[in-house]
Amino acid sequence: MLPIISQRRTTGSYAGIAQDNCNACHAANYQSAPNHVSSAYPRTCTSCHSTTGSWSNVTAYTHTGFTFTGAHSALRTICSECHITGKTIPAGTTNNSCNNCHSTAGVATTKYESVTSISHITNNFSRTCTDCHTNTSWTPARFTHRVFQLSGAHTTLACNRCHTNGYPGSMAGITSDNCNACHSANYQAAPNHVAASYPRTCTSCHSNTTWSGATVMHQNFQFLYRHGTLSCSACHQSGYPGQYAGVSETDCYACHASDYREEHTTCSHTCTNCHNGNNWDNPRSKNGCN
């Protein structure tokens, strides 16, 4: 008795056909576009195709050299985006070999070699795109400044704020503490840092969070008690430190001459012998007066 298939009696035997020997029936498909023969595709169709749904559904295909992650996930069923001839991608392509597709020789002709701002060729940027870009979004690039760390307010800067010609390399030698290379205009503005002989290491007074609100370290005069609320101009009439060089914590008379009344004529100019900075009007004693 011959087997009955789909309620029809067979006229011969199909002995020896294995379940994974798809080519025995699908030879015509195997040789059609894309040509599986010239591409050396496996003859086990289930490596790429499934037995359910459409024959053209090749989502089962596993890219051993390039995994579909991030924005590349959408390319899984659009082979021609990478395989422009309908065949295999260039031999040896891996997840990090981005330039095979992102160059003028590949599909995305506006990428590496054709970019003029910022020119990747002129700057000899790495051809491993993942050094700066992610596969989630091509922009913005996460360029790592090895010499100058982008922190604080510097994280929002456009490249051309420091690199005037539009790309890194024009300011070779800039270091994190060489602030004057970019802030020379601020250095010469009011208060005039040049005239006051301020240090060119801006971080001595400023932070990289905000340029204003400098914290000046007074080596000769500590801001204690009521002195902590003084403005610079209260002591430095020209608007910047340096005018009263040599003033020390005990040289009170330099600023408090008007407070030095007649009853103080025999007293020491060291006001702290009797007064303190927190309560000027009620002296502790009169030991400083002769």
Secondary structure as a PSIPRED ss2 file (coil, helix, strand):
# PSIPRED VFORMAT (PSIPRED V4.0)

   1 M C   1.000  0.000  0.000
   2 L C   1.000  0.000  0.000
   3 P C   1.000  0.000  0.000
   4 I E   0.000  0.000  1.000
   5 I E   0.000  0.000  1.000
   6 S C   1.000  0.000  0.000
   7 Q C   1.000  0.000  0.000
   8 R E   0.000  0.000  1.000
   9 R E   0.000  0.000  1.000
  10 T C   1.000  0.000  0.000
  11 T C   1.000  0.000  0.000
  12 G C   1.000  0.000  0.000
  13 S C   1.000  0.000  0.000
  14 Y C   1.000  0.000  0.000
  15 A C   1.000  0.000  0.000
  16 G C   1.000  0.000  0.000
  17 I C   1.000  0.000  0.000
  18 A C   1.000  0.000  0.000
  19 Q C   1.000  0.000  0.000
  20 D C   1.000  0.000  0.000
  21 N C   1.000  0.000  0.000
  22 C C   1.000  0.000  0.000
  23 N H   0.000  1.000  0.000
  24 A H   0.000  1.000  0.000
  25 C H   0.000  1.000  0.000
  26 H H   0.000  1.000  0.000
  27 A H   0.000  1.000  0.000
  28 A H   0.000  1.000  0.000
  29 N H   0.000  1.000  0.000
  30 Y H   0.000  1.000  0.000
  31 Q H   0.000  1.000  0.000
  32 S C   1.000  0.000  0.000
  33 A C   1.000  0.000  0.000
  34 P C   1.000  0.000  0.000
  35 N C   1.000  0.000  0.000
  36 H C   1.000  0.000  0.000
  37 V C   1.000  0.000  0.000
  38 S C   1.000  0.000  0.000
  39 S C   1.000  0.000  0.000
  40 A C   1.000  0.000  0.000
  41 Y C   1.000  0.000  0.000
  42 P C   1.000  0.000  0.000
  43 R C   1.000  0.000  0.000
  44 T C   1.000  0.000  0.000
  45 C H   0.000  1.000  0.000
  46 T H   0.000  1.000  0.000
  47 S H   0.000  1.000  0.000
  48 C C   1.000  0.000  0.000
  49 H C   1.000  0.000  0.000
  50 S C   1.000  0.000  0.000
  51 T C   1.000  0.000  0.000
  52 T C   1.000  0.000  0.000
  53 G C   1.000  0.000  0.000
  54 S C   1.000  0.000  0.000
  55 W C   1.000  0.000  0.000
  56 S C   1.000  0.000  0.000
  57 N C   1.000  0.000  0.000
  58 V C   1.000  0.000  0.000
  59 T C   1.000  0.000  0.000
  60 A C   1.000  0.000  0.000
  61 Y C   1.000  0.000  0.000
  62 T C   1.000  0.000  0.000
  63 H C   1.000  0.000  0.000
  64 T C   1.000  0.000  0.000
  65 G C   1.000  0.000  0.000
  66 F C   1.000  0.000  0.000
  67 T C   1.000  0.000  0.000
  68 F C   1.000  0.000  0.000
  69 T C   1.000  0.000  0.000
  70 G H   0.000  1.000  0.000
  71 A H   0.000  1.000  0.000
  72 H H   0.000  1.000  0.000
  73 S H   0.000  1.000  0.000
  74 A H   0.000  1.000  0.000
  75 L H   0.000  1.000  0.000
  76 R C   1.000  0.000  0.000
  77 T C   1.000  0.000  0.000
  78 I C   1.000  0.000  0.000
  79 C H   0.000  1.000  0.000
  80 S H   0.000  1.000  0.000
  81 E H   0.000  1.000  0.000
  82 C C   1.000  0.000  0.000
  83 H C   1.000  0.000  0.000
  84 I C   1.000  0.000  0.000
  85 T C   1.000  0.000  0.000
  86 G C   1.000  0.000  0.000
  87 K C   1.000  0.000  0.000
  88 T C   1.000  0.000  0.000
  89 I C   1.000  0.000  0.000
  90 P C   1.000  0.000  0.000
  91 A C   1.000  0.000  0.000
  92 G C   1.000  0.000  0.000
  93 T C   1.000  0.000  0.000
  94 T C   1.000  0.000  0.000
  95 N C   1.000  0.000  0.000
  96 N C   1.000  0.000  0.000
  97 S C   1.000  0.000  0.000
  98 C H   0.000  1.000  0.000
  99 N H   0.000  1.000  0.000
 100 N H   0.000  1.000  0.000
 101 C C   1.000  0.000  0.000
 102 H C   1.000  0.000  0.000
 103 S C   1.000  0.000  0.000
 104 T C   1.000  0.000  0.000
 105 A C   1.000  0.000  0.000
 106 G C   1.000  0.000  0.000
 107 V C   1.000  0.000  0.000
 108 A C   1.000  0.000  0.000
 109 T C   1.000  0.000  0.000
 110 T C   1.000  0.000  0.000
 111 K C   1.000  0.000  0.000
 112 Y C   1.000  0.000  0.000
 113 E C   1.000  0.000  0.000
 114 S C   1.000  0.000  0.000
 115 V C   1.000  0.000  0.000
 116 T E   0.000  0.000  1.000
 117 S C   1.000  0.000  0.000
 118 I C   1.000  0.000  0.000
 119 S E   0.000  0.000  1.000
 120 H C   1.000  0.000  0.000
 121 I C   1.000  0.000  0.000
 122 T C   1.000  0.000  0.000
 123 N C   1.000  0.000  0.000
 124 N C   1.000  0.000  0.000
 125 F C   1.000  0.000  0.000
 126 S C   1.000  0.000  0.000
 127 R C   1.000  0.000  0.000
 128 T C   1.000  0.000  0.000
 129 C H   0.000  1.000  0.000
 130 T H   0.000  1.000  0.000
 131 D H   0.000  1.000  0.000
 132 C C   1.000  0.000  0.000
 133 H C   1.000  0.000  0.000
 134 T C   1.000  0.000  0.000
 135 N C   1.000  0.000  0.000
 136 T C   1.000  0.000  0.000
 137 S C   1.000  0.000  0.000
 138 W C   1.000  0.000  0.000
 139 T C   1.000  0.000  0.000
 140 P C   1.000  0.000  0.000
 141 A C   1.000  0.000  0.000
 142 R C   1.000  0.000  0.000
 143 F C   1.000  0.000  0.000
 144 T C   1.000  0.000  0.000
 145 H C   1.000  0.000  0.000
 146 R C   1.000  0.000  0.000
 147 V C   1.000  0.000  0.000
 148 F C   1.000  0.000  0.000
 149 Q C   1.000  0.000  0.000
 150 L C   1.000  0.000  0.000
 151 S C   1.000  0.000  0.000
 152 G H   0.000  1.000  0.000
 153 A H   0.000  1.000  0.000
 154 H H   0.000  1.000  0.000
 155 T H   0.000  1.000  0.000
 156 T H   0.000  1.000  0.000
 157 L C   1.000  0.000  0.000
 158 A C   1.000  0.000  0.000
 159 C H   0.000  1.000  0.000
 160 N H   0.000  1.000  0.000
 161 R H   0.000  1.000  0.000
 162 C C   1.000  0.000  0.000
 163 H C   1.000  0.000  0.000
 164 T C   1.000  0.000  0.000
 165 N C   1.000  0.000  0.000
 166 G C   1.000  0.000  0.000
 167 Y C   1.000  0.000  0.000
 168 P C   1.000  0.000  0.000
 169 G C   1.000  0.000  0.000
 170 S C   1.000  0.000  0.000
 171 M C   1.000  0.000  0.000
 172 A C   1.000  0.000  0.000
 173 G C   1.000  0.000  0.000
 174 I C   1.000  0.000  0.000
 175 T C   1.000  0.000  0.000
 176 S C   1.000  0.000  0.000
 177 D C   1.000  0.000  0.000
 178 N C   1.000  0.000  0.000
 179 C C   1.000  0.000  0.000
 180 N H   0.000  1.000  0.000
 181 A H   0.000  1.000  0.000
 182 C H   0.000  1.000  0.000
 183 H H   0.000  1.000  0.000
 184 S H   0.000  1.000  0.000
 185 A H   0.000  1.000  0.000
 186 N H   0.000  1.000  0.000
 187 Y H   0.000  1.000  0.000
 188 Q H   0.000  1.000  0.000
 189 A C   1.000  0.000  0.000
 190 A C   1.000  0.000  0.000
 191 P C   1.000  0.000  0.000
 192 N C   1.000  0.000  0.000
 193 H C   1.000  0.000  0.000
 194 V C   1.000  0.000  0.000
 195 A C   1.000  0.000  0.000
 196 A C   1.000  0.000  0.000
 197 S C   1.000  0.000  0.000
 198 Y C   1.000  0.000  0.000
 199 P C   1.000  0.000  0.000
 200 R C   1.000  0.000  0.000
 201 T C   1.000  0.000  0.000
 202 C H   0.000  1.000  0.000
 203 T H   0.000  1.000  0.000
 204 S H   0.000  1.000  0.000
 205 C C   1.000  0.000  0.000
 206 H C   1.000  0.000  0.000
 207 S C   1.000  0.000  0.000
 208 N C   1.000  0.000  0.000
 209 T C   1.000  0.000  0.000
 210 T C   1.000  0.000  0.000
 211 W C   1.000  0.000  0.000
 212 S C   1.000  0.000  0.000
 213 G C   1.000  0.000  0.000
 214 A C   1.000  0.000  0.000
 215 T C   1.000  0.000  0.000
 216 V C   1.000  0.000  0.000
 217 M C   1.000  0.000  0.000
 218 H C   1.000  0.000  0.000
 219 Q C   1.000  0.000  0.000
 220 N C   1.000  0.000  0.000
 221 F C   1.000  0.000  0.000
 222 Q C   1.000  0.000  0.000
 223 F C   1.000  0.000  0.000
 224 L C   1.000  0.000  0.000
 225 Y H   0.000  1.000  0.000
 226 R H   0.000  1.000  0.000
 227 H H   0.000  1.000  0.000
 228 G H   0.000  1.000  0.000
 229 T H   0.000  1.000  0.000
 230 L C   1.000  0.000  0.000
 231 S C   1.000  0.000  0.000
 232 C H   0.000  1.000  0.000
 233 S H   0.000  1.000  0.000
 234 A H   0.000  1.000  0.000
 235 C H   0.000  1.000  0.000
 236 H C   1.000  0.000  0.000
 237 Q C   1.000  0.000  0.000
 238 S C   1.000  0.000  0.000
 239 G C   1.000  0.000  0.000
 240 Y C   1.000  0.000  0.000
 241 P C   1.000  0.000  0.000
 242 G C   1.000  0.000  0.000
 243 Q C   1.000  0.000  0.000
 244 Y C   1.000  0.000  0.000
 245 A C   1.000  0.000  0.000
 246 G C   1.000  0.000  0.000
 247 V C   1.000  0.000  0.000
 248 S C   1.000  0.000  0.000
 249 E C   1.000  0.000  0.000
 250 T C   1.000  0.000  0.000
 251 D C   1.000  0.000  0.000
 252 C C   1.000  0.000  0.000
 253 Y H   0.000  1.000  0.000
 254 A H   0.000  1.000  0.000
 255 C H   0.000  1.000  0.000
 256 H H   0.000  1.000  0.000
 257 A H   0.000  1.000  0.000
 258 S H   0.000  1.000  0.000
 259 D H   0.000  1.000  0.000
 260 Y C   1.000  0.000  0.000
 261 R C   1.000  0.000  0.000
 262 E H   0.000  1.000  0.000
 263 E H   0.000  1.000  0.000
 264 H H   0.000  1.000  0.000
 265 T C   1.000  0.000  0.000
 266 T C   1.000  0.000  0.000
 267 C E   0.000  0.000  1.000
 268 S C   1.000  0.000  0.000
 269 H C   1.000  0.000  0.000
 270 T C   1.000  0.000  0.000
 271 C H   0.000  1.000  0.000
 272 T H   0.000  1.000  0.000
 273 N H   0.000  1.000  0.000
 274 C C   1.000  0.000  0.000
 275 H C   1.000  0.000  0.000
 276 N E   0.000  0.000  1.000
 277 G C   1.000  0.000  0.000
 278 N C   1.000  0.000  0.000
 279 N E   0.000  0.000  1.000
 280 W C   1.000  0.000  0.000
 281 D C   1.000  0.000  0.000
 282 N C   1.000  0.000  0.000
 283 P C   1.000  0.000  0.000
 284 R C   1.000  0.000  0.000
 285 S C   1.000  0.000  0.000
 286 K C   1.000  0.000  0.000
 287 N C   1.000  0.000  0.000
 288 G C   1.000  0.000  0.000
 289 C E   0.000  0.000  1.000
 290 N C   1.000  0.000  0.000
